[in-house]
């Protein structure tokens, strides 16, 4: 039984083609696109490590070698920086490769998020685990993942992250029907619908890219056929767990009200770059001064 078992493994799906950012992503993984001076994927890995997750598995695909290279040691580069006495950049380079052991497995075919998670079955085994989508950046001051891990420890079920969106935008997300739990800061998820129409949506609570999952999800995913878009949807498997009973049943939600950026969308990506850059000690004030002048 997983209730009370610590969560120590994280799965980071990163096999997408990044077509929204073409031609920039023609030869470079979208996850490597920089947010100021760190690739987007590094923020996600750092979040997992900060939450206490010590065993990371990245789900990749063809043309994703740059992900492995980024988190690997770079002896020649490190030696050059060391000889120059450039300790700041040397520390930054070594920080990325020192975040912890990262394992890699290829998805093979783009069959959806549910299939990507299923690719982690052998590595994860029979223990709870977190899933962090590389497109979603959560502000480092917001302890969303740690909160979700705590909710899993209390309930033993799977936990999803939710945000309130304008009802007109709900068709771009998975949507949750929930019931508040008296005295708790999380909710019970009654059902989930993947990208419903505005008229069919049960709420304005949208699922975002953070999950803490009971290993029972693997058995459900193995029996889950293609859903919306012809892909195996993680939402469909979670819907089954939400409606089920016994070991691994039950899905709960944490409604997140902190700062989150969808770096898979151009405008949100640009907002992330500008916001995080404006908060940097070494040039943030100069950037804000320039922006005020630029905006007139």
C-alpha positions in Angstrom: 0.0 0.0 0.0 1.4 3.4 -1.0 -0.2 5.6 1.7 2.6 7.0 3.8 5.4 5.9 1.4 7.7 8.7 0.4 7.8 9.9 -3.2 11.3 9.8 -4.5 11.0 9.4 -8.3 10.1 11.9 -10.9 9.1 11.3 -14.5 9.6 14.2 -16.9 8.0 13.7 -20.4 10.1 15.5 -23.0 9.4 13.8 -26.3 7.2 16.4 -28.0 8.2 17.8 -31.3 7.8 21.5 -30.3 6.0 22.4 -33.6 4.7 25.7 -32.1 8.2 27.1 -32.0 9.3 26.1 -35.5 11.7 26.8 -37.1 13.6 27.4 -33.8 12.9 23.8 -32.8 13.8 22.2 -36.1 17.2 21.1 -34.8 16.9 21.9 -31.1 14.5 20.4 -28.6 11.9 22.9 -27.4 12.9 22.1 -23.8 16.3 23.6 -24.4 14.9 27.0 -25.4 16.4 29.5 -22.9 14.4 31.2 -20.2 16.9 34.0 -19.6 20.1 31.9 -19.3 18.8 28.5 -18.3 16.9 26.1 -20.6 13.3 25.7 -19.7 13.8 22.0 -18.7 16.4 22.9 -16.1 13.8 24.9 -14.1 11.7 21.7 -14.1 14.5 19.5 -13.0 15.5 21.9 -10.2 11.9 22.0 -9.0 11.9 18.2 -8.7 15.2 18.2 -6.8 14.0 21.0 -4.5 10.9 18.9 -3.7 13.2 16.1 -2.5 12.9 13.8 -5.6 16.3 12.1 -6.0 15.6 9.7 -8.9 14.7 11.4 -12.2 13.6 9.8 -15.5 13.3 11.8 -18.6 11.1 10.5 -21.4 12.7 11.6 -24.7 12.5 10.9 -28.4 14.5 11.3 -31.6 16.6 14.5 -31.9 16.6 15.0 -28.1 20.3 14.3 -27.5 20.8 17.9 -26.4 18.8 17.2 -23.3 21.3 14.5 -22.2 24.2 16.7 -23.1 23.0 19.6 -21.1 22.8 17.6 -17.8 26.1 15.8 -18.5 29.5 16.9 -17.6 31.4 19.0 -20.1 35.1 18.6 -19.2 36.6 20.7 -22.0 34.3 23.6 -21.3 34.8 23.3 -17.6 38.6 23.3 -18.0 38.4 26.4 -20.2 36.3 28.3 -17.7 38.6 27.2 -14.9 41.7 28.4 -16.7 40.0 31.7 -17.3 39.1 32.0 -13.7 35.4 32.4 -14.6 34.1 30.8 -11.5 30.5 32.1 -11.9 30.0 30.5 -15.2 31.9 27.4 -14.1 29.5 27.0 -11.1 26.5 27.4 -13.4 27.7 24.7 -15.8 28.5 22.3 -13.0 25.3 23.0 -11.2 23.3 21.6 -14.2 25.3 18.4 -14.2 25.2 18.0 -10.4 21.4 18.1 -10.0 21.4 14.3 -9.6 21.2 11.1 -11.5 19.0 11.5 -14.6 17.9 8.4 -16.5 16.5 8.5 -20.1 14.2 6.3 -22.0 12.8 6.9 -25.5 9.0 7.0 -26.1 9.5 5.7 -29.6 6.1 6.9 -31.0 4.2 10.1 -30.0 1.2 8.3 -28.6 0.2 10.9 -26.0 1.0 11.8 -22.4 -0.5 8.6 -21.0 1.8 6.5 -23.2 4.8 8.6 -22.2 4.0 7.9 -18.5 3.5 4.2 -19.2 7.1 4.2 -20.7 8.2 4.8 -17.1 6.7 1.7 -15.6 9.8 -0.5 -15.5 11.9 2.3 -13.9 9.3 3.4 -11.4 8.1 0.0 -10.3 5.5 -0.3 -7.5 5.9 3.1 -5.8 4.3 6.5 -6.0 5.9 9.0 -8.3 5.7 12.5 -9.6 5.2 13.7 -13.2 6.4 17.1 -14.2 5.7 18.4 -17.7 8.5 20.3 -19.2 6.3 23.0 -20.7 5.0 24.1 -17.3 7.2 26.4 -15.3 6.2 26.9 -11.7 7.7 29.8 -9.8 10.5 28.6 -7.5 8.9 30.4 -4.6 5.7 28.4 -4.9 5.9 25.0 -3.2 3.2 23.3 -5.4 4.9 19.9 -5.8 5.8 19.6 -2.1 2.2 20.4 -1.3 1.0 17.7 -3.7 3.4 15.1 -2.2 2.0 15.9 1.2 -1.6 15.4 0.0 -0.6 12.0 -1.5 0.9 11.0 1.9 -2.4 11.9 3.6 -4.7 10.2 1.1 -2.7 7.5 -0.6 -4.4 8.5 -3.9 -3.2 10.3 -7.0 -3.0 14.1 -6.9 -3.3 16.6 -9.7 -2.6 20.3 -9.9 -5.5 22.6 -10.9 -5.8 26.3 -11.8 -8.8 28.4 -12.3 -9.1 29.7 -15.9 -11.5 31.9 -17.7 -14.4 29.6 -18.7 -13.9 30.5 -22.3 -10.4 28.9 -22.2 -11.3 25.6 -20.6 -11.5 23.7 -23.9 -7.6 24.0 -24.1 -7.2 21.9 -20.9 -8.3 18.8 -19.1 -11.1 19.9 -16.8 -12.0 18.6 -13.3 -15.3 18.3 -11.5 -14.5 18.5 -7.8 -15.9 18.4 -4.3 -14.3 20.4 -1.5 -13.2 18.4 1.6 -14.1 20.0 4.9 -11.1 21.3 6.8 -8.6 20.5 4.0 -6.9 22.7 1.5 -7.3 20.1 -1.3 -10.4 18.8 -3.1 -11.7 15.4 -4.2 -11.8 14.9 -8.0 -15.1 13.3 -9.0 -14.4 13.2 -12.8 -12.2 14.5 -15.5 -12.9 15.5 -19.1 -10.1 16.1 -21.7 -10.6 19.4 -23.5 -14.4 19.8 -23.2 -16.4 22.3 -25.0 -17.3 25.4 -23.0 -20.9 24.2 -22.7 -19.9 20.7 -21.5 -17.2 21.7 -19.0 -18.1 20.8 -15.4 -16.0 23.7 -14.0 -13.4 26.2 -14.8 -10.7 24.2 -13.0 -8.0 23.2 -15.5 -5.4 20.4 -15.1 -1.8 21.6 -15.4 1.4 19.7 -15.7 2.1 18.5 -12.2 1.0 15.1 -11.0 1.7 12.8 -8.1 0.5 9.3 -9.1 -0.2 6.0 -7.4 1.5 3.1 -9.4 -1.9 1.7 -10.0 -2.1 4.2 -12.9 0.2 1.9 -14.9 -2.3 -1.0 -15.0 -5.0 1.4 -16.0 -3.0 2.9 -18.7 -2.2 -0.5 -20.2 -6.0 -1.0 -20.6 -6.7 2.6 -21.8 -7.3 2.9 -25.5 -6.6 6.0 -27.6 -8.9 8.9 -26.7 -9.1 12.5 -27.9 -6.7 13.1 -30.8 -6.0 9.4 -31.2 -3.6 9.4 -28.2 -3.5 7.6 -24.9 -4.7 10.3 -22.5 -3.5 10.4 -18.9 -6.7 12.2 -18.1 -8.7 9.1 -19.1 -6.7 6.9 -16.8 -7.1 9.3 -13.9 -10.8 9.4 -14.6 -10.9 5.6 -14.1 -9.0 5.9 -10.8 -11.3 8.7 -9.6 -14.3 6.4 -10.2 -12.7 3.2 -8.8 -12.4 1.6 -5.4 -9.7 -0.1 -3.5 -5.9 0.1 -3.7 -4.8 3.1 -5.8 -8.3 4.5 -6.2 -9.1 8.1 -5.5 -7.9 11.3 -7.2 -7.4 14.6 -5.4 -6.6 18.1 -6.6 -4.6 21.0 -5.3 -5.8 24.3 -6.7 -2.7 26.4 -7.5 -2.9 30.2 -7.2 0.8 30.9 -7.7 2.8 31.9 -10.7 2.9 29.5 -13.6 4.1 29.8 -17.2 3.2 27.6 -20.2 6.5 27.8 -22.1 4.9 25.8 -24.9 2.9 28.9 -25.9 4.8 31.8 -27.4 3.2 34.6 -25.5 3.4 32.8 -22.2 7.0 31.9 -22.9 7.9 35.5 -23.6 6.1 36.5 -20.3 8.2 34.0 -18.4 11.5 35.4 -19.9 10.6 39.0 -19.2 9.2 38.3 -15.7 12.1 36.2 -14.5 14.7 38.5 -16.2 13.2 41.6 -14.5 13.8 39.9 -11.1 17.5 39.2 -11.7 19.7 41.2 -9.4 22.4 41.8 -12.0 20.2 43.4 -14.7 16.6 43.4 -13.6 16.3 47.1 -12.7 18.0 48.1 -16.0 15.6 45.9 -17.9 12.6 47.5 -16.1 13.9 51.0 -16.8 14.3 50.1 -20.5 10.8 48.5 -20.7 9.2 51.7 -19.2 11.0 53.8 -21.8 10.1 51.3 -24.6 6.4 51.4 -23.6 6.5 55.1 -23.7 
